[in-house]
Amino acid sequence: MLRRTSINFVNNILSKNANWKIADIGCGYSANKNASVIADIQDLSNFYKGKNFIKISGKKLPFKDKEFDFVITSHVIEHVEDFEFFVKELERISSKGYIELPTRFADNLVFENRNDHIWWFAYNDVNNQIIASKRNQLIDPFITVSMGKLFEEIFRESFVLELAWEEKIDYKIDNQIKHDDIKKISFFKLIRKYLSKKIRTFLR
């Protein structure tokens, strides 16, 4: 079962279940404060001194079946080449968790995402299903990751998909999504049109 949620709601639940064993997979430099185990493909053991950090090497996650009560993956799946295997691994090590993904719109705005992200995601609210497709660049990116985080604080629902799952992560890989026939949108062209309109309005 998959449904929309929010990280604030999830953190509230986790804080009330201090006895849960919680994993943050792909923690980067911002591991969830409630996680008892944090893991990443980078060796961040020096950054997380005094915490239970596990380095991931290989596709298979280094954990036992149903080892965790809850597993968090925030802005990770878009980087994973074998999306389906990774989802199965999450389901193997836990029975529930939280997934955070960039929206297609947000993904297109950030410079770094052009090289780092493999997948695009949308959420089907009718079927409660993640729709995954290979990433497309339709907008000339114009913000950095740090700028994106600032936008995310204000326009979170437009920038982030926040999903909770239990027992199964329902998804569909849609290889039919093609945007090759769509002309790429230039941000700077939009700005020029905007300024031109403002000037014309001012001169009236």
Buried (B, 14 or more C-beta within 10 A) or exposed (E): EBEEBBBEEBBEBBEEEEEBBBBBBBBBEEBBEBBBBBBBBEEBEEBBEEBEBBEBEEEEBEBEEEBBBBBBBBBBBBBBEEBEEBBEBBBBBBBBBBBBBBBBEBBBBBBEBEEBBBBBBBBEEEEBBBBBBBBBBEBBBBBEEEEBEEBBEEEBEEBBBBBBBEEEBBBEBEEEBEEEEEEEEEEEEEEEEEEEEEEEEEEE
